[in-house]
């Protein structure tokens, strides 16, 4: 991994044991991680949606090192071209707070969606 390559923070269906974990079979699991207290997690039905919110809280998830090809695949899987999610930089708590980390932020309206708390 180069210093320019971001790590991936996952919080939902890409986590180990969930329905899309097979997309990360070749990825290197770094460890469990938490975001800074500036995000909210919503239940979108079959998947969660992470939204940046200055009044949010820590979200629990997993951190991975993935290849550039894996990023392209995940962009497709996560609906980036359909404006469902956007890949964006997220800030994590120590020991990962100084690392370049990205995740998929939910772009659709959260009106009527239930908040999940810290974990989905």
ABEGO torsion letter per residue (X at the ends): XBAABBBBBBABAABBGBAAAAAAAABBBAEBBBBBBABBBBBAGABBBBBBBAABBBBBBBBBBBBAAAAAAAAAAAGAAAGABBBBBBBBBOAAAABBBBBBBBABBABGBBBAEABX
